[in-house]
Amino acid sequence: MKMGVGAVDNGQYEAAYALGYSNHRTFFRIILPQALPHVLPAYRGEIVGLIKATAIVGYIAVQDLTKMGDIVLCWRG
């Protein structure tokens, strides 16, 4: 994220301060929208990997639970 913010030209900060924007408003209204295109490609792979890992873990857990249910039913029968 720091590299994306660093890619925004310093003139953007100066223009925002000249218009009377606060530090908080400058960041969220001017700097962040310009920094996101630089940052998103790096995070996109991480997000996809996280979603894939979550789906696989959920699938394995369901298989384990159903198998345990079969084992319990066979044991009681």
Residue, then its C-alpha position, 0 to 999 in steps of 0.5 A: m500500500k505504501m508503494g501505491v501511495g508513493a506513486v501518486d505525485n506530490g502535486q496532488y497533495e499540494a493541490a488538495y491543501a491549497l483547496g483546504y482539504s484536511n489530511h484525512r480528507t486528502f488521503f481518502r478523497i484524492i490520494l487513495p483512489q489514485a493509489l488503488p490501481h497501483v496496489l490492486p494487482a498485488y493484492r488480487g493474487e492474495i485474495v484469490g488464494l485466500i478464497k481458494a484455500t477457504a473453499i478447500v478447507g470447507y470441503i474437507a471439513v464437510q467430508d470429514l463430518t459426513k464420514m464421521g456420521d457414517i462411522v457413528l451410524c455403523w457403530r450403533g447399528 
